[in-house]
């Protein structure tokens, strides 16, 4: 970033950092995969193919995906907290 600042001024590094912060915040609702293609194109990661690209995909999982409604309720703070049943005294 220091070289960019020396060549183009302080505006370009600031703009790059702001664009990176904006692209890092973009995402989908819980339970849906986010691709983050904008961030990948900015960082040059679209040209790389690594283990993360084909291992650990949700479609290959042995467990069922969580319910979308319960994920959204937890995300919005609407999920009910269940209390454990109290023991009866004998």
VEXGUKOL-136388 format. One record per residue: residue number from 0; residue in three letters; x, y, z of N, C-alpha, C, O in turn. Coordinates in pm, 1 decimal. Layout:
<sites>
+-----+---------+----------+----------+----------+----------+----------+----------+----------+----------+----------+----------+----------+----------+
| num | residuo |      n.X |      n.Y |      n.Z |     ca.X |     ca.Y |     ca.Z |      c.X |      c.Y |      c.Z |      o.X |      o.Y |      o.Z |
+-----+---------+----------+----------+----------+----------+----------+----------+----------+----------+----------+----------+----------+----------+
| NUM |     ALA |        X |        Y |        Z |        X |        Y |        Z |        X |        Y |        Z |        X |        Y |        Z |
...
+-----+---------+----------+----------+----------+----------+----------+----------+----------+----------+----------+----------+----------+----------+
</sites>
This chain:
<sites>
+-----+---------+----------+----------+----------+----------+----------+----------+----------+----------+----------+----------+----------+----------+
| num | residuo |      n.X |      n.Y |      n.Z |     ca.X |     ca.Y |     ca.Z |      c.X |      c.Y |      c.Z |      o.X |      o.Y |      o.Z |
+-----+---------+----------+----------+----------+----------+----------+----------+----------+----------+----------+----------+----------+----------+
|   0 |     UNK |     80.9 |   -119.6 |      0.0 |      0.0 |      0.0 |      0.0 |     85.7 |    126.7 |      0.0 |     43.9 |    231.7 |    -48.9 |
|   1 |     UNK |    206.2 |    114.6 |     55.9 |    293.3 |    232.2 |     60.8 |    335.3 |    274.4 |    -79.6 |    345.2 |    393.5 |   -109.3 |
|   2 |     UNK |    360.0 |    175.4 |   -165.7 |    399.1 |    208.7 |   -302.1 |    282.8 |    274.9 |   -376.3 |    303.1 |    371.1 |   -450.5 |
|   3 |     UNK |    161.1 |    223.6 |   -356.4 |     44.2 |    285.2 |   -420.0 |     25.4 |    428.3 |   -371.9 |     -8.9 |    517.4 |   -449.7 |
|   4 |     UNK |     48.6 |    449.2 |   -241.8 |     34.4 |    584.0 |   -186.2 |    137.6 |    679.1 |   -245.5 |    106.4 |    794.6 |   -274.6 |
|   5 |     UNK |    260.5 |    630.8 |   -263.5 |    365.6 |    716.1 |   -319.9 |    340.2 |    747.3 |   -466.9 |    369.8 |    857.5 |   -513.1 |
|   6 |     UNK |    285.3 |    650.6 |   -540.6 |    266.4 |    669.9 |   -684.2 |    136.8 |    744.3 |   -714.2 |    136.4 |    838.6 |   -793.3 |
|   7 |     UNK |     25.2 |    701.9 |   -650.7 |   -106.7 |    754.9 |   -686.3 |   -166.2 |    849.6 |   -582.6 |   -272.1 |    907.4 |   -606.9 |
|   8 |     UNK |   -102.0 |    866.9 |   -469.4 |   -156.3 |    952.4 |   -365.0 |   -231.8 |    869.8 |   -262.1 |   -248.3 |    748.8 |   -278.2 |
|   9 |     UNK |   -277.3 |    935.5 |   -157.0 |   -341.6 |    863.4 |    -46.9 |   -484.9 |    822.0 |    -78.0 |   -543.1 |    742.8 |     -3.9 |
|  10 |     UNK |   -542.1 |    873.2 |   -184.2 |   -680.9 |    840.9 |   -217.0 |   -701.1 |    698.5 |   -264.8 |   -800.9 |    635.6 |   -229.6 |
|  11 |     UNK |   -609.3 |    646.2 |   -343.8 |   -625.5 |    511.5 |   -399.1 |   -617.9 |    403.0 |   -292.2 |   -704.7 |    315.7 |   -291.0 |
|  12 |     UNK |   -518.9 |    403.1 |   -201.9 |   -520.0 |    300.7 |    -97.0 |   -643.6 |    308.2 |     -7.6 |   -695.8 |    205.1 |     34.9 |
|  13 |     UNK |   -690.3 |    429.0 |     20.8 |   -811.6 |    443.4 |    101.6 |   -931.9 |    386.3 |     28.1 |  -1016.1 |    319.6 |     88.2 |
|  14 |     UNK |   -940.0 |    412.4 |   -101.5 |  -1051.4 |    360.4 |   -181.3 |  -1048.2 |    207.8 |   -187.5 |  -1152.8 |    143.4 |   -178.7 |
|  15 |     UNK |   -930.0 |    149.7 |   -202.3 |   -916.9 |      3.8 |   -207.0 |   -959.7 |    -57.6 |    -74.4 |  -1028.8 |   -159.5 |    -73.5 |
|  16 |     UNK |   -920.1 |      2.2 |     37.6 |   -959.4 |    -49.7 |    168.7 |  -1109.6 |    -39.2 |    189.6 |  -1170.5 |   -131.6 |    243.5 |
|  17 |     UNK |  -1170.4 |     70.6 |    148.4 |  -1315.3 |     87.2 |    162.6 |  -1389.3 |    -14.5 |     77.1 |  -1486.3 |    -74.8 |    123.0 |
|  18 |     UNK |  -1344.7 |    -34.5 |    -47.1 |  -1408.9 |   -132.8 |   -133.8 |  -1395.4 |   -273.1 |    -76.5 |  -1489.9 |   -351.6 |    -84.6 |
|  19 |     UNK |  -1280.5 |   -306.7 |    -18.8 |  -1261.1 |   -438.5 |     42.1 |  -1355.8 |   -457.2 |    160.9 |  -1414.5 |   -564.2 |    176.6 |
|  20 |     UNK |  -1371.1 |   -354.1 |    244.6 |  -1461.8 |   -363.2 |    358.9 |  -1605.8 |   -382.7 |    313.6 |  -1679.8 |   -459.9 |    374.5 |
|  21 |     UNK |  -1646.0 |   -314.1 |    208.5 |  -1782.0 |   -328.4 |    156.2 |  -1803.6 |   -469.0 |    103.0 |  -1906.7 |   -530.4 |    130.5 |
|  22 |     UNK |  -1707.8 |   -520.7 |     27.2 |  -1722.5 |   -653.4 |    -32.2 |  -1714.9 |   -764.6 |     71.4 |  -1770.6 |   -872.0 |     48.6 |
|  23 |     UNK |  -1648.1 |   -743.1 |    184.5 |  -1643.0 |   -844.0 |    290.2 |  -1775.4 |   -855.0 |    363.5 |  -1806.3 |   -961.4 |    417.0 |
|  24 |     UNK |  -1854.9 |   -748.4 |    367.8 |  -1982.0 |   -749.8 |    439.7 |  -2095.6 |   -811.1 |    360.6 |  -2198.4 |   -846.1 |    418.5 |
|  25 |     UNK |  -2080.3 |   -825.0 |    230.6 |  -2187.8 |   -877.9 |    147.7 |  -2205.2 |  -1025.5 |    178.3 |  -2107.8 |  -1100.8 |    181.0 |
|  26 |     UNK |  -2329.3 |  -1067.0 |    201.2 |  -2357.0 |  -1207.2 |    228.8 |  -2503.8 |  -1236.8 |    213.3 |  -2586.4 |  -1146.7 |    198.8 |
|  27 |     UNK |  -2534.7 |  -1363.0 |    216.7 |  -2673.4 |  -1406.4 |    205.9 |  -2728.0 |  -1438.2 |    343.5 |  -2657.7 |  -1427.4 |    444.0 |
|  28 |     UNK |  -2853.8 |  -1477.3 |    346.8 |  -2917.7 |  -1513.9 |    472.0 |  -2852.3 |  -1638.4 |    530.1 |  -2788.1 |  -1713.8 |    456.9 |
|  29 |     UNK |  -2867.2 |  -1661.8 |    660.7 |  -2809.7 |  -1782.5 |    720.7 |  -2867.5 |  -1908.0 |    655.4 |  -2986.3 |  -1913.3 |    623.8 |
|  30 |     UNK |  -2783.8 |  -2007.1 |    636.0 |  -2826.3 |  -2131.7 |    574.4 |  -2804.1 |  -2136.5 |    425.1 |  -2811.6 |  -2243.6 |    364.9 |
|  31 |     UNK |  -2776.8 |  -2022.9 |    364.2 |  -2751.0 |  -2018.1 |    220.4 |  -2603.6 |  -1985.1 |    197.9 |  -2548.9 |  -1898.7 |    266.4 |
|  32 |     UNK |  -2539.8 |  -2051.6 |    104.6 |  -2397.0 |  -2025.4 |     83.5 |  -2373.2 |  -1889.7 |     17.9 |  -2445.6 |  -1850.9 |    -73.9 |
|  33 |     UNK |  -2272.9 |  -1818.7 |     64.8 |  -2232.9 |  -1690.9 |      6.3 |  -2110.4 |  -1713.6 |    -80.9 |  -2014.6 |  -1778.2 |    -38.6 |
|  34 |     UNK |  -2113.5 |  -1661.1 |   -201.3 |  -2002.3 |  -1686.2 |   -292.4 |  -1890.7 |  -1583.7 |   -276.4 |  -1774.4 |  -1618.2 |   -297.1 |
|  35 |     UNK |  -1920.8 |  -1460.5 |   -240.9 |  -1822.6 |  -1352.7 |   -226.5 |  -1737.8 |  -1337.4 |   -352.5 |  -1615.8 |  -1322.5 |   -345.4 |
|  36 |     UNK |  -1803.6 |  -1341.1 |   -466.8 |  -1731.8 |  -1333.6 |   -594.0 |  -1669.6 |  -1196.0 |   -615.4 |  -1566.4 |  -1184.9 |   -681.5 |
|  37 |     UNK |  -1730.1 |  -1092.0 |   -561.0 |  -1672.3 |   -958.3 |   -573.9 |  -1538.5 |   -947.7 |   -502.8 |  -1443.3 |   -890.9 |   -556.2 |
|  38 |     UNK |  -1531.6 |  -1002.6 |   -381.8 |  -1406.6 |  -1001.1 |   -305.7 |  -1301.5 |  -1089.3 |   -372.9 |  -1183.4 |  -1054.7 |   -375.4 |
|  39 |     UNK |  -1344.7 |  -1203.6 |   -427.4 |  -1250.9 |  -1291.4 |   -498.2 |  -1194.3 |  -1224.1 |   -622.5 |  -1076.2 |  -1239.5 |   -653.7 |
|  40 |     UNK |  -1278.6 |  -1149.4 |   -693.4 |  -1228.7 |  -1082.8 |   -813.6 |  -1135.2 |   -967.1 |   -778.6 |  -1040.7 |   -939.0 |   -852.3 |
|  41 |     UNK |  -1161.4 |   -900.2 |   -666.5 |  -1075.6 |   -789.3 |   -626.2 |   -938.9 |   -838.9 |   -578.4 |   -836.4 |   -776.2 |   -605.0 |
|  42 |     UNK |   -938.6 |   -951.9 |   -507.6 |   -812.8 |  -1002.8 |   -452.9 |   -737.1 |  -1092.7 |   -549.6 |   -622.5 |  -1128.8 |   -523.1 |
|  43 |     UNK |   -799.3 |  -1129.4 |   -661.3 |   -733.3 |  -1216.2 |   -758.3 |   -746.8 |  -1363.1 |   -726.5 |   -677.4 |  -1445.3 |   -786.1 |
|  44 |     UNK |   -835.5 |  -1398.9 |   -632.7 |   -851.9 |  -1538.9 |   -593.8 |   -932.6 |  -1619.4 |   -695.4 |   -941.1 |  -1741.5 |   -683.0 |
|  45 |     UNK |   -991.3 |  -1554.9 |   -794.4 |  -1066.9 |  -1628.3 |   -896.1 |   -975.4 |  -1714.3 |   -982.3 |  -1019.8 |  -1813.8 |  -1039.6 |
|  46 |     UNK |   -850.1 |  -1677.5 |   -991.8 |   -755.5 |  -1751.4 |  -1074.5 |   -697.7 |  -1873.0 |  -1003.3 |   -637.2 |  -1958.8 |  -1067.6 |
|  47 |     UNK |   -715.3 |  -1881.9 |   -871.8 |   -659.6 |  -1992.8 |   -793.9 |   -764.8 |  -2100.5 |   -772.4 |   -882.7 |  -2070.1 |   -754.1 |
|  48 |     UNK |   -722.4 |  -2225.5 |   -774.7 |   -810.3 |  -2338.9 |   -747.0 |   -742.9 |  -2421.2 |   -639.0 |   -636.1 |  -2478.2 |   -661.4 |
|  49 |     UNK |   -805.4 |  -2427.6 |   -520.5 |   -743.0 |  -2495.3 |   -407.7 |   -839.3 |  -2596.1 |   -346.1 |   -949.2 |  -2617.7 |   -397.3 |
|  50 |     UNK |   -797.1 |  -2658.0 |   -235.1 |   -878.0 |  -2760.1 |   -170.1 |  -1013.2 |  -2706.5 |   -125.5 |  -1112.6 |  -2779.0 |   -130.1 |
|  51 |     UNK |  -1018.8 |  -2582.0 |    -82.8 |  -1143.7 |  -2524.6 |    -33.5 |  -1249.6 |  -2513.8 |   -142.1 |  -1368.6 |  -2503.0 |   -112.5 |
|  52 |     UNK |  -1206.9 |  -2516.7 |   -267.1 |  -1301.3 |  -2501.7 |   -377.0 |  -1383.0 |  -2627.5 |   -403.4 |  -1492.8 |  -2618.9 |   -458.2 |
|  53 |     UNK |  -1331.9 |  -2743.0 |   -365.9 |  -1408.2 |  -2864.5 |   -394.1 |  -1425.3 |  -2956.2 |   -273.4 |  -1500.1 |  -3053.5 |   -283.0 |
|  54 |     UNK |  -1360.6 |  -2930.4 |   -161.8 |  -1380.6 |  -3008.9 |    -40.9 |  -1469.2 |  -2932.3 |     56.3 |  -1459.7 |  -2810.0 |     66.5 |
|  55 |     UNK |  -1554.2 |  -3003.3 |    126.5 |  -1639.1 |  -2941.1 |    226.6 |  -1761.5 |  -2871.8 |    170.7 |  -1815.5 |  -2781.0 |    233.7 |
|  56 |     UNK |  -1805.8 |  -2913.3 |     53.5 |  -1926.6 |  -2854.1 |     -3.9 |  -2048.7 |  -2902.0 |     73.8 |  -2051.0 |  -3017.1 |    117.6 |
|  57 |     UNK |  -2150.0 |  -2818.1 |     92.4 |  -2268.2 |  -2858.9 |    168.7 |  -2342.1 |  -2977.0 |    106.0 |  -2403.7 |  -3055.4 |    178.2 |
|  58 |     UNK |  -2337.7 |  -2991.3 |    -24.0 |  -2406.0 |  -3102.7 |    -88.5 |  -2342.2 |  -3237.0 |    -60.5 |  -2407.3 |  -3340.2 |    -76.5 |
|  59 |     UNK |  -2216.9 |  -3238.5 |    -19.4 |  -2145.9 |  -3362.5 |     10.6 |  -2155.9 |  -3402.3 |    157.0 |  -2100.9 |  -3505.4 |    195.8 |
|  60 |     UNK |  -2223.1 |  -3325.2 |    238.1 |  -2231.4 |  -3350.3 |    381.3 |  -2320.0 |  -3470.7 |    410.7 |  -2417.2 |  -3496.1 |    339.6 |
|  61 |     UNK |  -2285.7 |  -3545.2 |    516.9 |  -2364.2 |  -3661.3 |    556.7 |  -2479.7 |  -3624.2 |    648.2 |  -2572.5 |  -3703.3 |    665.2 |
|  62 |     UNK |  -2476.0 |  -3507.2 |    706.6 |  -2583.2 |  -3463.5 |    795.7 |  -2676.8 |  -3370.4 |    719.9 |  -2636.9 |  -3302.6 |    625.3 |
|  63 |     UNK |  -2800.8 |  -3368.8 |    763.3 |  -2900.4 |  -3283.0 |    698.9 |  -2872.0 |  -3136.8 |    732.5 |  -2827.2 |  -3106.6 |    843.1 |
|  64 |     UNK |  -2897.0 |  -3046.8 |    639.5 |  -2875.5 |  -2905.1 |    669.3 |  -2976.5 |  -2856.8 |    773.0 |  -3087.5 |  -2909.5 |    779.9 |
|  65 |     UNK |  -2940.1 |  -2758.4 |    852.9 |  -3033.6 |  -2707.6 |    953.9 |  -3153.4 |  -2639.5 |    888.8 |  -3147.2 |  -2594.7 |    774.3 |
|  66 |     UNK |  -3261.3 |  -2633.1 |    964.0 |  -3385.0 |  -2572.2 |    916.7 |  -3364.0 |  -2422.1 |    896.9 |  -3311.5 |  -2354.5 |    985.5 |
|  67 |     UNK |  -3404.5 |  -2370.3 |    781.8 |  -3384.6 |  -2229.4 |    749.2 |  -3461.9 |  -2138.2 |    844.8 |  -3413.6 |  -2030.8 |    880.8 |
|  68 |     UNK |  -3581.3 |  -2180.5 |    885.8 |  -3662.3 |  -2097.3 |    975.5 |  -3594.9 |  -2082.0 |   1112.3 |  -3591.9 |  -1972.2 |   1167.9 |
|  69 |     UNK |  -3541.2 |  -2190.9 |   1166.0 |  -3475.7 |  -2180.8 |   1296.6 |  -3346.7 |  -2099.5 |   1287.8 |  -3311.4 |  -2029.6 |   1382.8 |
|  70 |     UNK |  -3275.9 |  -2107.8 |   1175.1 |  -3156.1 |  -2025.7 |   1157.8 |  -3190.3 |  -1877.1 |   1154.3 |  -3120.7 |  -1795.9 |   1215.3 |
|  71 |     UNK |  -3296.2 |  -1841.3 |   1083.6 |  -3336.0 |  -1700.1 |   1077.0 |  -3386.7 |  -1650.3 |   1211.5 |  -3359.5 |  -1536.3 |   1249.1 |
|  72 |     UNK |  -3460.8 |  -1734.7 |   1285.5 |  -3507.4 |  -1694.1 |   1417.7 |  -3389.2 |  -1669.9 |   1511.2 |  -3390.8 |  -1575.0 |   1589.6 |
|  73 |     UNK |  -3287.7 |  -1754.1 |   1503.7 |  -3169.3 |  -1734.3 |   1587.4 |  -3093.5 |  -1609.0 |   1543.7 |  -3042.0 |  -1535.5 |   1628.0 |
|  74 |     UNK |  -3086.1 |  -1584.1 |   1413.2 |  -3015.9 |  -1466.3 |   1361.1 |  -3085.5 |  -1337.2 |   1403.8 |  -3019.2 |  -1237.8 |   1433.1 |
|  75 |     UNK |  -3217.4 |  -1338.3 |   1407.5 |  -3293.9 |  -1219.1 |   1443.7 |  -3322.6 |  -1209.8 |   1593.2 |  -3384.8 |  -1113.7 |   1638.5 |
|  76 |     UNK |  -3277.8 |  -1308.9 |   1669.8 |  -3299.6 |  -1307.8 |   1813.8 |  -3440.8 |  -1344.1 |   1854.3 |  -3485.6 |  -1305.1 |   1962.1 |
|  77 |     UNK |  -3511.6 |  -1417.3 |   1771.1 |  -3650.0 |  -1454.4 |   1799.5 |  -3662.0 |  -1597.4 |   1849.9 |  -3772.0 |  -1640.8 |   1884.2 |
|  78 |     UNK |  -3552.7 |  -1671.6 |   1855.3 |  -3558.0 |  -1812.7 |   1893.3 |  -3595.1 |  -1824.5 |   2040.2 |  -3545.4 |  -1750.7 |   2125.2 |
|  79 |     UNK |  -3683.3 |  -1919.0 |   2067.4 |  -3722.5 |  -1943.5 |   2205.1 |  -3616.0 |  -2028.3 |   2272.6 |  -3564.5 |  -2123.8 |   2214.5 |
|  80 |     UNK |  -3584.4 |  -1992.7 |   2394.0 |  -3488.9 |  -2070.4 |   2471.4 |  -3569.0 |  -2167.6 |   2555.6 |  -3653.9 |  -2127.1 |   2635.1 |
|  81 |     UNK |  -3542.0 |  -2294.6 |   2538.1 |  -3615.0 |  -2395.7 |   2614.7 |  -3540.6 |  -2421.0 |   2744.6 |  -3419.0 |  -2439.5 |   2746.1 |
|  82 |     UNK |  -3615.5 |  -2421.2 |   2852.4 |  -3557.0 |  -2446.8 |   2983.2 |  -3568.2 |  -2596.0 |   3012.1 |  -3667.4 |  -2658.6 |   2974.6 |
|  83 |     UNK |  -3469.4 |  -2653.2 |   3077.5 |  -3479.7 |  -2795.1 |   3111.7 |  -3589.8 |  -2816.5 |   3214.4 |  -3614.0 |  -2732.1 |   3300.6 |
|  84 |     UNK |  -3655.2 |  -2930.0 |   3203.5 |  -3764.6 |  -2960.9 |   3295.9 |  -3709.0 |  -2975.5 |   3437.0 |  -3604.3 |  -3036.9 |   3457.7 |
|  85 |     UNK |  -3780.5 |  -2918.4 |   3533.6 |  -3734.8 |  -2927.8 |   3672.0 |  -3770.1 |  -3065.2 |   3727.2 |  -3870.9 |  -3124.8 |   3689.4 |
|  86 |     UNK |  -3686.9 |  -3113.6 |   3815.8 |  -3710.7 |  -3244.8 |   3875.1 |  -3812.8 |  -3232.3 |   3986.9 |  -3812.9 |  -3136.6 |   4064.3 |
|  87 |     UNK |  -3897.2 |  -3329.6 |   3992.3 |  -3997.0 |  -3331.6 |   4099.9 |  -3931.4 |  -3386.6 |   4226.4 |  -3856.1 |  -3483.9 |   4222.3 |
|  88 |     UNK |  -3961.6 |  -3322.8 |   4336.9 |  -3907.8 |  -3371.4 |   4464.0 |  -3994.8 |  -3483.6 |   4514.9 |  -4117.5 |  -3473.5 |   4513.8 |
|  89 |     UNK |  -3931.6 |  -3590.8 |   4559.5 |  -4006.3 |  -3706.0 |   4611.4 |  -4015.5 |  -3701.0 |   4758.3 |  -4074.8 |  -3789.8 |   4819.5 |
+-----+---------+----------+----------+----------+----------+----------+----------+----------+----------+----------+----------+----------+----------+
</sites>
